[in-house]
Amino acid sequence: MLKKIDALQPLFDLVVIAIENARLYEYAQQELEERIQAEKALEVSEQMHRGAIEAAGFVPFIRYGGVMEMGEGIEALTGYTAAEFDLEL
């Protein structure tokens, strides 16, 4: 009887490996789905922020190598004119 059980050991080992692989696959699928959902949420957030900036008609400030410029519409957003901002950094 012991010889029959010993003969089945390789099969048991394969079953254990198959079960572990199935668990790892399920975990990877779950991680992939969570990443896809996070990327979609980030895309929606980025679209909303871009839309808000575009709707306002300006980017509040852009810095080019030490020079800052205020876009048009900053006054509508903040109540301050571009001249009222300290543009030196």
Backbone hydrogen bonds in HBPLUS format (Angstrom, degrees):
<---DONOR---> <-ACCEPTOR-->    atom                        ^
c    i                          cat <-CA-CA->   ^        H-A-AA   ^      H-
h    n   atom  resd res      DA  || num        DHA   H-A  angle D-A-AA Bond
n    s   type  num  typ     dist DA aas  dist angle  dist       angle   num
A0004-LYS N   A0001-MET O   3.13 MM   3  5.25 124.0  2.46  96.9 110.5     1
A0005-ILE N   A0001-MET O   3.18 MM   4  6.57 155.2  2.24 148.7 155.1     2
A0006-ASP N   A0002-LEU O   2.92 MM   4  6.14 162.7  1.95 150.2 155.3     3
A0007-ALA N   A0003-LYS O   2.91 MM   4  6.04 144.9  2.04 138.4 148.0     4
A0008-LEU N   A0004-LYS O   3.19 MM   4  6.43 132.3  2.43 135.7 147.0     5
A0008-LEU N   A0005-ILE O   3.06 MM   3  5.16 133.9  2.28  98.3 111.0     6
A0009-GLN N   A0006-ASP O   3.23 MM   3  5.23 153.6  2.30  99.8 107.6     7
A0011-LEU N   A0008-LEU O   3.00 MM   3  5.29 119.6  2.37 105.9 121.1     8
A0012-PHE N   A0008-LEU O   2.98 MM   4  6.35 157.2  2.03 155.5 162.9     9
A0013-ASP N   A0009-GLN O   2.88 MM   4  6.14 159.3  1.93 156.9 162.6    10
A0014-LEU N   A0010-PRO O   3.02 MM   4  6.26 153.9  2.09 142.8 149.3    11
A0015-VAL N   A0011-LEU O   2.97 MM   4  6.27 150.9  2.06 148.3 156.5    12
A0016-VAL N   A0012-PHE O   2.98 MM   4  6.26 159.4  2.02 152.8 157.6    13
A0017-ILE N   A0013-ASP O   3.01 MM   4  6.28 158.9  2.05 148.1 153.9    14
A0018-ALA N   A0014-LEU O   2.87 MM   4  6.07 158.9  1.92 146.9 153.0    15
A0019-ILE N   A0015-VAL O   2.95 MM   4  6.18 156.6  2.00 150.1 156.0    16
A0020-GLU N   A0016-VAL O   3.01 MM   4  6.24 162.0  2.04 149.6 154.4    17
A0021-ASN N   A0017-ILE O   2.85 MM   4  6.07 159.4  1.89 152.8 158.8    18
A0022-ALA N   A0018-ALA O   2.96 MM   4  6.15 151.1  2.05 143.2 150.9    19
A0023-ARG N   A0019-ILE O   3.01 MM   4  6.32 152.7  2.08 147.3 154.5    20
A0024-LEU N   A0020-GLU O   2.92 MM   4  6.20 160.8  1.96 151.8 157.0    21
A0025-TYR N   A0021-ASN O   2.87 MM   4  6.04 156.9  1.93 147.5 154.0    22
A0026-GLU N   A0022-ALA O   2.98 MM   4  6.16 160.6  2.01 145.7 150.8    23
A0027-TYR N   A0023-ARG O   2.95 MM   4  6.18 158.4  1.99 149.0 155.0    24
A0028-ALA N   A0024-LEU O   2.88 MM   4  6.10 159.5  1.92 149.4 155.0    25
A0029-GLN N   A0025-TYR O   2.88 MM   4  6.11 157.3  1.93 151.2 157.5    26
A0030-GLN N   A0026-GLU O   2.99 MM   4  6.21 155.0  2.06 146.3 152.9    27
A0031-GLU N   A0027-TYR O   2.92 MM   4  6.19 161.6  1.96 151.9 156.9    28
A0032-LEU N   A0028-ALA O   2.90 MM   4  6.06 157.6  1.95 148.2 154.5    29
A0033-GLU N   A0029-GLN O   2.97 MM   4  6.17 158.4  2.01 146.1 151.7    30
A0034-GLU N   A0030-GLN O   2.97 MM   4  6.22 159.2  2.02 150.7 156.2    31
A0035-ARG N   A0031-GLU O   2.96 MM   4  6.18 154.1  2.03 146.4 153.7    32
A0036-ILE N   A0032-LEU O   2.92 MM   4  6.17 159.4  1.97 151.2 156.8    33
A0037-GLN N   A0033-GLU O   2.97 MM   4  6.19 160.3  2.01 149.0 154.1    34
A0038-ALA N   A0034-GLU O   2.93 MM   4  6.15 154.9  1.99 145.2 152.2    35
A0039-GLU N   A0035-ARG O   2.88 MM   4  6.11 158.6  1.92 151.7 157.4    36
A0040-LYS N   A0036-ILE O   2.97 MM   4  6.20 155.2  2.03 148.0 154.7    37
A0041-ALA N   A0037-GLN O   2.95 MM   4  6.18 157.9  2.00 147.6 153.6    38
A0042-LEU N   A0038-ALA O   2.91 MM   4  6.12 155.7  1.97 147.5 154.3    39
A0043-GLU N   A0039-GLU O   2.92 MM   4  6.11 154.7  1.98 144.8 151.8    40
A0044-VAL N   A0040-LYS O   2.95 MM   4  6.21 159.3  1.99 150.6 155.7    41
A0045-SER N   A0041-ALA O   2.95 MM   4  6.15 160.4  1.99 147.4 153.0    42
A0046-GLU N   A0042-LEU O   2.85 MM   4  6.06 161.4  1.88 151.0 156.1    43
A0047-GLN N   A0043-GLU O   2.91 MM   4  6.12 159.4  1.95 148.4 154.1    44
A0048-MET N   A0044-VAL O   2.93 MM   4  6.18 154.0  2.00 147.3 154.5    45
A0049-HIS N   A0045-SER O   2.96 MM   4  6.24 161.8  1.99 153.4 157.7    46
A0050-ARG N   A0046-GLU O   2.85 MM   4  6.03 164.2  1.87 153.5 158.3    47
A0051-GLY N   A0047-GLN O   2.84 MM   4  5.91 154.1  1.90 142.3 150.3    48
A0052-ALA N   A0048-MET O   2.91 MM   4  6.17 150.5  2.00 145.2 153.0    49
A0053-ILE N   A0049-HIS O   3.02 MM   4  6.29 160.1  2.06 149.8 154.5    50
A0054-GLU N   A0050-ARG O   2.83 MM   4  6.03 165.1  1.86 152.7 157.4    51
A0055-ALA N   A0051-GLY O   2.78 MM   4  5.86 152.9  1.85 144.4 152.4    52
A0056-ALA N   A0052-ALA O   3.05 MM   4  6.20 144.0  2.18 138.7 147.7    53
A0057-GLY N   A0053-ILE O   3.06 MM   4  6.33 123.8  2.39 135.3 150.4    54
A0057-GLY N   A0054-GLU O   3.01 MM   3  4.90 135.2  2.22  92.4 105.7    55
A0062-ILE N   A0069-GLU O   3.07 MM   7  5.50 147.7  2.17 145.8 155.7    56
A0069-GLU N   A0062-ILE O   3.05 MM   7  5.50 152.0  2.13 146.6 155.3    57
A0064-TYR N   A0067-VAL O   2.75 MM   3  5.14 165.6  1.77 157.0 157.8    58
A0067-VAL N   A0064-TYR O   3.02 MM   3  5.14 164.4  2.05 114.3 119.1    59
A0077-LEU N   A0073-GLY O   3.18 MM   4  6.49 148.5  2.28 148.2 156.6    60
A0078-THR N   A0074-ILE O   2.86 MM   4  5.97 168.5  1.87 155.5 158.6    61
A0079-GLY N   A0075-GLU O   2.66 MM   4  4.56 140.9  1.81 123.5 135.0    62
A0084-GLU N   A0081-THR O   3.02 MM   3  5.30 140.1  2.18 104.0 115.1    63
A0085-PHE N   A0082-ALA O   3.26 MM   3  5.55 156.0  2.32 106.4 113.3    64
